[in-house]
Amino acid sequence: MAEPSRTTGHLTRLFTTLRSPFRGLTTPSLPTAVPGDIALVTGATSGIGRATAQTLVGLGFRVIGTSRNPASLRSTADTPDGVTLVPLDLGDPESVAALPGELARVGAGPGQDPVTVLVNNAGESQSGPLEELPGDALDRLFRINVTGQVGVTQHLLPAMREQGRGRIVFVGSMLGSFPLAHRGSYGASKAAVKAFAFSARRELRPFGIGVSVMEPGAIDTGISQRRTVYIDRTGPYAAEFDTMLNRLDANERNGVPAGKVAAVIAEAATTDRPRALYATGSGAAVAYPASRLLPRDVLHGLVARRHGI
């Protein structure tokens, strides 16, 4: 009877030896967001933002959403049910600076209930070849997709630290991990956000704050109608650009619904061990493992082929 015990002891010591180099490196259990907490979702009137706001309302959160101009919404039908809207234009530094006051106006300011969950969703989608991208358009893209989101996060972090818990989810894009020709500016902005998020994840862990990135692939949100496009129709890139854009639009029309992305965002906001990176759509379950195995040129070629170029 002694032999099984001896074997078990050997296995236990082996497991401990293998595990010890990784101790402290994996995600610890963090305080969770719970129903009744305040969640702020930027860009909450359409697409992923709207679906996320509605999902969080359904889970019992008090949801505040942002819109560039809530007063311009055509009817109450344009406002997600159960969501309080405040104005925010990420491309306008003054609007970002005014956000704490807007939150205080609806009961989420100093001395009031703090925002516990932040979903940085609002952004701009941009397409164009490197040579033809206007400098002012690039500046605006990065104000909206990067520095504006960082500014919003900076406003909310002190209260999260003070209460010892919080969740931040940055909505990125698979293009931040899998670059595509003529979408370099957009992919670069999403890669920048991911770098901020991964760095902050380690910085904020001691304060009970979890940070995650959600990278959607092709999602059926109608974003193709809102994408900014920069292309010289008489220039050398026009033909390939149009091929890429047509395939991109088709992929998005056949993409996964925004509600599926929202469900993953809600998981990141409520689980006690939020992952650094979540992804869905565009074969994400295969694409990310493949990216660790395939040569970089082959991977980029597959991304281009998926978009007809």
N, C-alpha and C positions, 0 to 999 in steps of 0.2 A: 504493500500500500504506500510505501515511501516514495516509490518512483514517480507517480503522477504529481505529488507535491513538489518534488525536486524539479520536475519539468515545468510546472507552473511558476515556480520561483525564478527559473532561468528566463522564461518568457516575460515575466514582469520586469526583471532587471533590463532585458533587452529593449522592451518598450520604453522604459524610463530613459535609457541611454539615447535612443533614437529621438525621443521627444524633447529632451532637455535643450538642444541647441535652438529650438524654435519657441521655447517658453517665453511669453511676453511679446511675441511678434504677431500673433493672430489677434483678431478683434475680440476684446473683452466684452462681457455683458454690460450693457449701458442702460441707464434709466429710460423707460419708454414714454412716448407720448400717449395720452389716454383721452377717451371721449370727454368733451368739455373743454379741452385745451384749445387755444387759438392757433389756427393755421393760416399763414399768408401765402397765397398763390398768385404769382405775377402772371399777367396775360391770361386772365381767367374767363374771358368772354368768348373764346373760340378754341377749337382744336384740343390739344392735350391739356392745356390749362383749364378749360371749361370742364372736361371730363374728370380731371383730378379734383377740382373744387367740388363737383357733385359727388364724387366718390367719398371724399372726406366728410362732407355733410352727412352722407348716409351712414358713416361710421360714428357719428355723434360729435364731430369737431365743430367748433364755432369758426367758420371760414370767412376770411376777408380776402377779397380778390382785387386785383388792380386792372385798370384799363387806362389807355392814354387819355381818353375823354369820356368818362361815364355818362355825362349829360347828353352826349351825342347819340346814345343808343336809341334805336328807333322805338322800342317799346319794352315793357317789362319782360316780354318773352325773350329779349336778348340778354337778360340778366339771369345767370344760373340760379335756380331755386335755392333759397336759404343762404345766399352769399351776399355779404355787404361789400359794395365796391367803393374803392378810393382811387383817385387819379394818380398815375405814375407814367412818365415817359422816360425810359431808361436812356434815351439819347440826349436828354436835357439835364445837365448836372444840377440845375436849380430845382427841377422836379424831384430828382433823387434826394437832394438835401431837404426838401419839404416833406418827405415821406413820414418822418417821425411825428410831425404835427398832424398829418392826415390820419395816422393811426391813433393818436391820442383823441382825435375828434370822435372816433367810433369805439373808444374804450379800451385801446391797447397801447397806452402810453405810460410814462413814469407814474408810479403809484397806482396803476391799474393792472389788469391781468396782462402778463407778457405774451408775446408771440413765442410759441414753443416749436412750431413746425414752419419752416420756410421752404417753399418750392420755387426755385429760381427757374421759371419756365419761359417768360416773355423773351422774345428775340426776333431777329431779322434773318431771313434766308436770302442769300445773294449768290448770283452766278455770273461768271465772266472769265475770260482768259487773263492770265497775269498781265500781259502787255497792255491790255485795254481797260484795266480797272482804274477809275478815277481816284485820286488821293483822298478827296473829301468823302467819297463813298466808303472807302476803307476806314477812314477815321470814324465815321458814324457807325459803321458795322461793329467796330471794336468798342465804341462807347456803349452800344446797346447790349452786345453779347458778352462783353467781358467787364469793362470798368464799371458800367452801370450795375451789373449783378454783384460785383465785389462791393460797391458802395452800399447797396441795400443790405447785404450780409453784415457789413461793418456796423450799420446802424442797430441791428438786432442782437449782435453777439453779447454786448454787456449784460443785457437782461437775461439771456440764456445762461451765461456764466453764473450770474447771481443766484438763479434758481437751481443751478446744478444739473440742468438737463436741457436738451434741445435736439432737433433734427433739421438738417439742411440737405436738400436734394437739388442738385444742379441738373437740369435737363440738357444734355449734350446732344450728340449725334454720332452714329456709326462712322460718319465722315471724319470725325475727330480721330478715329483709329485706322480708318481705311480711306486714304485720300483718293479723290477723283478729279480728273482733269476738268478744268473750267469751274470747279467748285472749291478752289484752293483757299479763297478768302474765308468762306464759310467754315470749311474744315479747320482752318488755322484758328479761327475764333473759338471753335468748340474744343480744340486741343488745348488752347490756353486756359479755358475754364476748367478742364479736367486737371491740368497741372496745379492750378490754384486749389481745387477741391482736394486732391490727393495730399498736398502739403498741409492744408488746414485740417485734414482728417487726423493727422498725427498731433498737430498743435492743440486741437480742441478736445481730444480724447480725455485728458485728465480732468476736464470740467464737465464730463458727462454728456458731451455733445457729439453726435454722430454725423458724419458727412459722407454722402454718397453721390455718385454720378449715374444718371440713367441715360443710356445711349440708344435711342430708337433708330430703327432702320427706316424702311418705307412705311409710312403711316398714312392712312386715309383721313386727312384732316382738311383738305382743300387749301393747303399752304401754297400749292403751285400757283394759285391765283394771286397770292400776296408776295411772291418772290421778286426781288429787285434784280433786273437783268442788265448787263452792260456788254454790248457786242456791236462791233462795226459790221453792218450787214454787207458791206462791200470789201471787207477785210479778209485776211487769209485763214481766219479761224471759224468763219461763219458756218460752213457746211458741217464740220465735226461738232461744233457747238449745238447746232439745231438737232443733230442726231442724238446727242447726249441728252438734251433737254426734253425731247419728245419721249425718249425711253424713261427718263426720270419721272416725268409726269405720269406715264402709264404704270410704272412701278408703284407710285404713290396711290393712284386710283385703285390698284389691286392690293394695297397694303393692309396691314392689320388695323383694326379699329382703334381709335384713340382710347376707348375704355380699357383695352387690354394694357396699354402703357400706364394708364392711371392706376390700375390695380397693382402694378409692380411698384409704382411710386408710393402708393399707400403702404405696401409691405415694407419698403425701405424706411418709411416714416414711423412705423409702429413696432417692428421687430426689435428684440433686445440685442441682436447682433447684426446690425446693418452691414451689408457688403460694401466694398469700395466701389464696385462697378456692377451695374445691372444693364442688360440689353435685351431687346426683343425686336422681332421683325427682320426681314431681309436675310433669313437663314442665320441669325445670330448664334444659335446653338452649335453650328458647324463653323462659322466664320472665325470666331475667336480662338478655338483650339487650332484651327488650320493656320492662323497667323503665327503660331509658335513653331510650326513645323516647316512651312513653305519658305523658299527663298523670297526675299522682299520683292524682286522684280516679277516673280511669278504671281505673287499675291496682288500686286498692283495691276498686273495684266488681267487677272480674273475680275477685279473690280471694274476695269474699263470695259471688258467684254460684256459684263452684265448690263452695261449702259450703252451697248451698241457701238463702241469705239475701240 
